């Protein structure tokens, strides 16, 4: 079976490597379809996706075709058709496949989605699960369908959440799990033994792309909600507030139980003091947020004690645009 793998970010790299590792079982990585190079860093120099970079290392012994079209147009379809792939395997590619593109593959296509479909269809299922403080999430391998994330389910596995995951840490877990599940799914497709289960479309929930401005902290929200936001937006776009005219990123924090402090009532966003074990204590709309790592824009990230050594008169200030 010849496979065209479509993927772009780091979360898809282990699955790409898993496909390549099956070469001794009658599977061939026919090529990689990934997004075009994009400007990164301060230099703005175009750089390849993480999947493209990984392919370069994998293809040292034997070149593997790399496709990175700007659009999935006629030219892209011609490039893909020339690879004679039987199956399309997609994981976080970043573009929608139209019917003409999917028709190139005799066995159709499958997609890896890091949620328990039909829950959290869309572009940001991992942050969504953290934002909504789910206790369980999972990963799904589904048939590619005309509508995004609506295909029949081939493989699904649940995983518990302990409430301290970040998008960065949970993405790493999902990447590893996907790579573990994918080979068996491919063997099942090749052998005709894998059975598909239709999704319950009436139970579907959705998530949308995260925007940079979503990172602004609203101190009127509860400490539990802000803790979830901070974890969900790590590593991007990060959560931030203002200290006077300065932008201040809150990188690590945790909510405190009401009995953990006896501070007098304060306004949301007010810095109450510090806890020697938990960090800087900040009042929210409901509860107190203990912040352990912060970073001023253009400065380096600091553990809370080091931060306070350089941030004079921080105690008692009210963070946010209501100073």
C-alpha positions in Angstrom: 0.0 0.0 0.0 1.4 3.4 -1.0 0.5 6.2 1.4 0.6 10.0 0.9 1.0 11.5 4.4 -0.4 15.0 4.8 0.8 16.9 7.9 2.5 20.1 9.0 3.2 20.8 12.7 5.3 18.8 15.2 2.3 16.9 16.6 2.1 15.0 13.2 5.8 14.0 13.1 5.6 10.8 15.1 2.8 9.6 12.9 4.8 10.4 9.8 7.7 8.4 11.2 5.3 5.6 12.1 4.2 5.3 8.4 7.8 5.2 7.2 8.6 2.5 9.8 6.1 0.1 8.1 8.2 -0.3 4.9 9.0 -3.9 5.7 5.3 -4.8 6.0 4.3 -3.8 2.4 3.6 -0.1 3.2 5.4 2.7 1.3 5.6 6.3 2.3 4.9 7.6 -1.2 5.4 11.3 -0.2 4.7 14.1 2.2 2.1 16.8 1.6 2.7 19.8 3.9 2.1 23.5 4.0 4.4 25.9 2.2 7.3 27.4 4.0 6.3 30.4 6.2 8.3 33.3 7.7 9.3 32.6 11.3 11.3 34.4 14.0 12.6 37.9 14.0 14.4 37.5 10.7 11.2 36.6 8.9 13.0 34.0 6.9 10.8 31.3 5.4 11.2 28.0 7.1 9.8 24.5 6.4 7.1 22.9 8.6 8.2 20.5 11.3 7.0 17.6 9.2 9.1 18.8 6.2 12.1 19.1 8.4 11.6 15.6 9.8 11.3 14.2 6.3 14.6 15.7 5.4 16.3 13.6 8.1 14.3 10.5 7.2 15.0 10.7 3.5 18.8 10.9 3.9 19.2 7.3 2.6 16.3 7.3 0.1 14.6 10.5 -1.2 10.9 10.8 -0.4 8.9 13.3 -2.5 7.9 16.5 -0.8 4.8 18.5 -1.9 4.2 21.9 -0.4 1.7 23.7 -2.6 0.2 27.0 -1.7 -3.2 25.7 -2.8 -4.7 22.3 -3.5 -5.3 23.3 -7.1 -4.9 21.5 -10.5 -1.2 21.6 -10.3 -1.2 20.2 -6.7 -3.5 17.4 -7.8 -1.2 16.5 -10.7 1.7 16.3 -8.3 -0.2 14.1 -5.9 -1.5 11.9 -8.7 2.0 11.2 -10.0 2.8 9.5 -6.7 0.3 6.8 -7.3 -0.7 6.6 -3.6 -3.5 4.2 -2.6 -4.4 6.0 0.7 -4.2 9.6 2.0 -3.3 9.8 5.8 -3.8 13.3 7.2 -2.9 14.8 10.6 -3.0 18.5 11.2 -2.2 19.3 7.5 -3.9 22.7 7.7 -6.0 22.7 4.5 -9.4 21.2 3.5 -9.4 18.4 1.0 -11.9 18.7 -1.8 -13.7 15.8 -3.5 -11.4 16.1 -6.6 -8.3 15.7 -4.4 -9.8 12.8 -2.4 -10.8 11.0 -5.6 -7.1 10.5 -6.4 -6.8 7.8 -3.8 -8.4 4.4 -4.5 -8.7 3.6 -0.7 -9.8 7.2 0.1 -8.4 9.0 3.1 -8.2 8.9 6.9 -7.6 11.7 9.4 -6.2 11.7 12.9 -8.1 14.1 15.2 -7.1 14.8 18.8 -10.5 14.6 20.4 -13.3 12.1 21.1 -15.3 12.9 17.9 -18.0 14.0 17.5 -16.8 16.2 20.4 -14.7 19.2 19.4 -14.8 19.1 15.6 -12.7 21.9 14.3 -9.2 23.4 14.3 -8.3 23.6 18.0 -9.6 20.5 19.9 -6.7 20.3 22.4 -7.0 23.9 23.7 -10.8 23.5 23.7 -10.7 20.5 26.0 -8.4 22.3 28.4 -10.4 25.5 28.3 -13.6 23.6 29.1 -11.8 21.7 32.0 -12.7 18.3 30.6 -11.7 15.3 32.7 -11.4 13.0 29.7 -10.3 13.5 26.1 -9.0 11.2 23.4 -7.9 10.6 19.9 -9.9 9.5 16.9 -8.9 8.1 13.5 -11.7 8.7 11.1 -12.5 8.4 7.4 -12.1 11.7 5.6 -15.5 13.0 4.5 -16.8 16.0 2.6 -17.5 17.9 5.8 -14.7 18.5 8.2 -14.4 15.9 11.0 -17.7 14.2 10.1 -16.3 11.0 8.7 -17.0 7.5 10.2 -14.9 6.5 13.1 -12.3 3.7 12.6 -10.3 3.9 15.9 -10.9 5.8 19.0 -9.1 5.8 22.4 -9.8 7.8 25.5 -7.3 9.3 27.9 -7.9 10.9 31.3 -6.9 14.5 32.1 -5.5 15.5 35.5 -6.3 19.2 35.1 -2.7 20.4 34.9 -2.1 19.8 31.2 -1.0 22.6 28.8 -1.7 22.5 25.1 2.1 21.9 24.7 2.2 18.9 27.0 -1.1 17.4 25.8 0.0 17.8 22.2 3.0 15.7 23.0 0.9 13.0 24.5 -1.5 13.1 21.6 1.4 12.9 19.1 2.8 9.8 20.7 -0.6 8.1 21.1 -1.5 8.8 17.4 1.7 7.1 16.3 0.9 4.1 18.4 -2.6 3.7 17.0 -1.9 4.4 13.3 0.0 1.3 12.3 -2.8 -1.1 13.5 -5.4 1.1 11.7 -3.3 0.9 8.4 -3.0 -2.9 8.8 -6.7 -3.2 9.3 -7.4 -1.1 6.2 -5.0 -3.2 4.1 -6.5 -6.4 5.4 -10.1 -5.2 5.1 -10.8 -6.0 8.8 -11.2 -2.5 10.1 -14.9 -1.6 10.6 -16.2 2.0 10.6 -18.8 3.4 12.9 -20.9 6.5 11.9 -20.6 9.5 14.2 -23.6 10.7 16.2 -23.9 14.1 14.4 -26.6 15.3 16.8 -24.0 15.1 19.6 -21.4 17.1 17.8 -19.7 20.1 19.4 -17.3 22.5 17.7 -14.2 24.6 18.4 -12.8 27.5 16.4 -9.3 28.8 15.6 -7.7 30.6 18.5 -6.7 34.3 17.8 -3.9 36.2 19.3 -6.3 38.6 21.1 -7.9 35.7 22.9 -4.9 35.7 25.2 -6.0 38.9 27.1 -6.8 38.0 30.7 -10.2 39.2 32.0 -9.6 39.3 35.8 -13.4 39.3 36.4 -13.4 35.6 35.4 -12.8 33.0 38.1 -9.4 31.7 39.1 -10.3 28.2 37.8 -11.3 29.7 34.4 -8.1 31.8 34.1 -6.0 28.8 35.1 -7.5 26.8 32.3 -6.9 29.7 29.9 -3.3 30.0 30.8 -2.7 26.3 30.3 -4.8 26.2 27.0 -2.9 29.1 25.5 0.6 27.6 26.2 2.6 27.8 23.9 0.4 30.2 21.8 -0.9 32.9 22.0 0.0 32.9 25.7 -2.1 34.7 28.3 -1.4 38.3 29.1 -2.4 41.4 31.1 -1.0 44.9 31.6 1.0 46.4 34.4 0.7 50.1 33.8 1.9 50.5 30.2 3.7 47.2 30.2 2.4 44.0 28.7 2.8 41.1 31.2 2.5 37.5 30.2 1.3 35.1 32.9 3.0 31.8 32.0 2.3 29.5 34.9 -0.4 29.7 37.6 -2.9 27.7 39.6 -6.1 28.5 41.4 -6.2 28.5 45.2 -9.0 27.2 47.2 -10.9 29.9 49.2 -9.5 28.6 52.5 -5.9 28.9 51.3 -5.9 32.7 52.0 -7.4 35.1 54.5 -6.9 38.3 52.5 -9.5 41.0 52.7 -11.8 41.4 49.7 -10.1 43.1 46.8 -10.8 44.1 43.2 -10.2 41.7 40.4 -6.7 42.0 39.1 -5.3 43.3 42.4 -2.0 41.8 43.5 -2.6 40.7 47.1 0.7 39.4 48.2 2.8 36.2 47.9 2.7 32.7 49.1 6.2 31.1 49.7 5.1 27.9 48.0 2.6 29.0 45.4 3.8 32.4 44.1 2.2 35.8 43.6 -1.4 36.0 44.7 -3.8 37.9 42.4 -7.5 38.4 43.1 -10.0 37.3 40.4 -13.7 37.5 40.0 -14.0 34.3 42.0 -11.0 33.0 44.0 -7.3 33.8 43.9 -4.8 32.9 41.2 -1.3 32.0 42.4 1.2 33.0 39.6 4.6 31.2 39.6 6.1 32.3 36.3 5.8 35.7 34.5 7.4 37.6 31.6 7.3 41.2 30.6 7.2 41.7 26.8 10.7 41.7 25.3 12.1 40.4 28.6 12.9 36.8 29.6 10.5 34.6 31.5 11.2 34.6 35.3 10.2 32.5 38.3 8.1 34.6 40.6 10.7 35.3 43.2 13.2 36.6 40.6 10.4 38.6 39.0 9.6 40.4 42.2 13.2 41.3 42.7 13.1 43.4 39.6 9.5 44.6 39.7 9.4 47.3 42.3 6.1 48.3 43.9 4.3 45.3 42.4 2.5 44.4 45.5 -0.9 46.0 45.8 -1.1 47.2 42.1 -4.2 46.3 40.1 -3.4 44.6 36.8 -5.3 45.1 33.6 -6.7 48.2 31.8 -8.4 49.5 35.0 -5.2 50.6 36.8 
